[in-house]
Amino acid sequence: MNNLLLSSEGVGLEGQQWLPPLRLHAGESLCLHVNGPACGKEEQRLLGLLTGIEQSPGLRVFGRVEFARTATGRTGFLGRFVQPYPVDWLLRAGVSPRDAGQVVARLGLKPEWRVCNLPATPRTLLGLEAVWARGAEAVVFSCAGLDPLGRRAVFEVIRAHLETCAAIYLSYPYGTQGWHERDHLPGASCLNATNPASGPSLSLRA
């Protein structure tokens, strides 16, 4: 059985980003070093390619690849009055009522808490749980905005799910004590997502 989920021969993007040559099989993990910004236009194009929403020559998506979107509350006028509970958010993300209740209990969240009041780490974990509950074969995720303990918690659950769901980590640089650093998903193969035509990537402390 062919367990190849994603194959790229290299796809150029606007700006400094590009999707480098890669092959992702079931059970594997990749770490894409991207320059950011997170949630920017370049990231959206990259996500579109990785998940198969956008087509490009030299790129083939064979499996179900999904991006783990962080759980967020409602915005706009209604958001001032109606903010979802964790179970509500999971239900809208396509999770069954039974699985949604189990996820909230497993993460140690109280049903009466509002998503908008949760710290960044549980909101990131809710997004991952939604992807796994929907049966994705590979997940694309980032840890933008998380502290070191949060990133570690996310890495642990990602590694625990690798047998059933491969992973692509978008690793963004962050500043700490005057240095630019970036995290690596343990055990993952690392690839540079900086367009070679744009010059050298951001210099990081070893």
C-alpha positions as CSV (number, residue, x, y, z in Angstrom):
1,M,0.0,0.0,0.0
2,N,1.3,3.5,-0.9
3,N,1.4,5.6,2.2
4,L,2.6,8.8,0.5
5,L,0.5,11.7,1.7
6,L,2.1,14.7,0.1
7,S,4.8,15.3,-2.5
8,S,6.3,18.6,-3.7
9,E,9.0,19.3,-6.2
10,G,9.3,22.9,-5.0
11,V,6.7,25.6,-5.4
12,G,7.6,29.3,-5.4
13,L,5.4,31.8,-3.5
14,E,5.2,35.6,-3.5
15,G,7.7,37.2,-1.1
16,Q,10.3,35.1,0.8
17,Q,8.4,31.9,1.3
18,W,8.3,28.8,-0.9
19,L,7.3,25.2,-0.5
20,P,10.5,23.2,-0.8
21,P,10.9,19.7,-2.3
22,L,9.5,17.2,0.2
23,R,7.7,13.9,0.6
24,L,5.5,13.1,3.6
25,H,4.5,9.6,4.4
26,A,2.2,8.2,7.0
27,G,3.8,8.2,10.5
28,E,6.4,10.9,9.5
29,S,6.8,14.5,10.7
30,L,8.4,17.5,9.0
31,C,9.5,20.8,10.4
32,L,9.2,23.7,7.9
33,H,11.3,26.7,8.9
34,V,9.2,29.7,7.8
35,N,10.1,33.4,8.3
36,G,6.5,34.5,8.8
37,P,4.5,36.4,9.6
38,A,2.1,33.9,11.1
39,C,-1.4,34.3,9.7
40,G,-0.1,36.5,6.9
41,K,-0.9,36.2,3.1
42,E,2.2,34.1,2.4
43,E,1.2,31.6,5.2
44,Q,-2.3,31.3,3.8
45,R,-0.9,30.4,0.3
46,L,1.4,27.9,1.9
47,L,-1.4,26.3,3.8
48,G,-3.6,26.2,0.7
49,L,-0.9,24.2,-1.1
50,L,-0.1,21.8,1.8
51,T,-3.8,21.0,2.3
52,G,-4.6,20.6,-1.3
53,I,-7.0,23.6,-1.5
54,E,-4.7,25.2,-4.1
55,Q,-3.2,23.3,-7.0
56,S,0.3,23.8,-8.5
57,P,2.5,21.9,-11.0
58,G,4.9,19.5,-9.1
59,L,2.7,19.3,-6.1
60,R,0.4,16.4,-5.3
61,V,-1.7,15.8,-2.1
62,F,-2.7,12.1,-1.8
63,G,-4.1,12.1,1.7
64,R,-6.4,14.2,3.8
65,V,-4.2,17.0,5.1
66,E,-5.7,19.6,7.4
67,F,-4.5,22.8,9.2
68,A,-5.2,22.9,12.9
69,R,-6.8,26.2,13.5
70,T,-6.6,27.6,17.0
71,A,-10.0,27.7,18.8
72,T,-11.3,31.3,18.9
73,G,-14.4,33.1,20.0
74,R,-16.8,35.0,17.9
75,T,-15.9,38.4,16.5
76,G,-18.0,41.3,15.5
77,F,-21.2,42.6,17.1
78,L,-22.5,39.2,18.2
79,G,-19.2,38.4,19.8
80,R,-19.9,41.0,22.4
81,F,-22.8,38.9,23.7
82,V,-22.3,35.3,22.6
83,Q,-19.0,33.5,23.1
84,P,-18.8,29.7,22.5
85,Y,-18.0,27.1,25.2
86,P,-15.3,24.5,24.2
87,V,-18.0,21.9,23.4
88,D,-19.8,24.4,21.1
89,W,-16.6,25.3,19.3
90,L,-15.8,21.6,18.7
91,L,-19.3,20.9,17.4
92,R,-19.0,23.7,14.9
93,A,-15.6,22.3,13.9
94,G,-17.2,19.1,12.8
95,V,-16.7,17.0,16.0
96,S,-19.5,14.7,17.2
97,P,-21.2,15.5,20.5
98,R,-19.8,12.4,22.1
99,D,-16.2,13.1,21.0
100,A,-16.5,16.8,21.9
101,G,-17.4,16.0,25.5
102,Q,-14.5,13.5,25.7
103,V,-12.0,16.1,24.3
104,V,-13.1,18.7,26.8
105,A,-12.8,16.3,29.7
106,R,-9.4,15.0,28.5
107,L,-8.0,18.5,28.3
108,G,-9.2,19.3,31.8
109,L,-11.5,22.1,30.7
110,K,-14.6,23.0,32.5
111,P,-17.7,23.0,30.3
112,E,-18.8,26.4,31.6
113,W,-15.5,28.1,30.5
114,R,-15.7,30.3,27.4
115,V,-13.2,29.7,24.6
116,C,-12.3,33.4,24.5
117,N,-11.1,33.2,28.1
118,L,-8.9,30.1,27.7
119,P,-5.1,30.5,27.5
120,A,-3.4,30.0,24.2
121,T,-2.2,26.4,24.9
122,P,-5.7,24.8,25.4
123,R,-7.0,26.7,22.5
124,T,-4.3,25.3,20.3
125,L,-4.9,21.8,21.6
126,L,-8.6,22.2,20.9
127,G,-7.7,22.9,17.3
128,L,-5.6,19.8,17.1
129,E,-8.2,17.6,18.6
130,A,-10.8,18.8,16.1
131,V,-8.5,17.7,13.2
132,W,-7.8,14.3,14.7
133,A,-11.5,13.8,15.5
134,R,-12.3,14.5,11.8
135,G,-10.0,11.7,10.7
136,A,-7.2,13.7,9.1
137,E,-4.2,11.7,7.8
138,A,-1.8,14.6,8.3
139,V,-2.0,17.8,10.3
140,V,-0.3,21.2,9.6
141,F,0.2,23.2,12.8
142,S,2.2,26.0,14.4
143,C,2.9,27.1,18.0
144,A,2.9,30.8,17.3
145,G,2.1,32.7,20.5
146,L,2.8,29.8,22.8
147,D,5.3,29.9,25.7
148,P,7.9,27.1,26.1
149,L,5.6,24.9,28.2
150,G,2.8,25.3,25.7
151,R,5.1,24.3,22.8
152,R,6.3,21.3,24.7
153,A,2.7,20.2,25.5
154,V,1.8,20.5,21.8
155,F,4.9,18.6,20.7
156,E,4.1,15.8,23.1
157,V,0.5,15.3,21.8
158,I,1.7,15.5,18.2
159,R,4.2,12.8,18.7
160,A,1.7,10.6,20.5
161,H,-0.6,10.8,17.4
162,L,2.0,10.2,14.7
163,E,1.0,6.6,14.2
164,T,-2.4,7.7,13.0
165,C,-1.7,11.2,11.8
166,A,1.5,12.6,10.2
167,A,2.5,16.2,11.0
168,I,4.0,19.3,9.4
169,Y,5.2,21.9,11.9
170,L,5.4,25.5,10.7
171,S,8.4,26.8,12.8
172,Y,8.5,30.6,13.1
173,P,11.4,32.5,14.6
174,Y,10.8,34.4,17.9
175,G,12.8,36.8,19.9
176,T,14.2,36.0,23.3
177,Q,16.8,37.9,25.3
178,G,18.0,39.8,22.2
179,W,18.3,36.6,20.0
180,H,16.2,35.1,17.3
181,E,15.4,31.5,17.9
182,R,13.1,28.8,16.6
183,D,11.8,25.5,17.9
184,H,12.2,22.1,16.2
185,L,9.7,19.4,16.4
186,P,11.7,16.5,18.0
187,G,12.4,13.7,15.6
188,A,11.2,15.7,12.6
189,S,13.1,16.3,9.3
190,C,13.8,20.0,9.0
191,L,13.3,21.9,5.7
192,N,13.9,25.6,4.9
193,A,10.8,27.3,3.5
194,T,12.7,30.5,2.5
195,N,12.7,31.2,-1.2
196,P,16.3,30.7,-2.5
197,A,15.8,33.7,-4.8
198,S,15.2,36.0,-1.9
199,G,18.6,35.6,-0.4
200,P,19.8,34.0,2.9
201,S,17.2,33.3,5.6
202,L,17.2,34.9,9.0
203,S,20.3,34.2,11.0
204,L,19.5,32.3,14.2
205,R,21.5,31.4,17.3
206,A,22.8,27.8,17.2
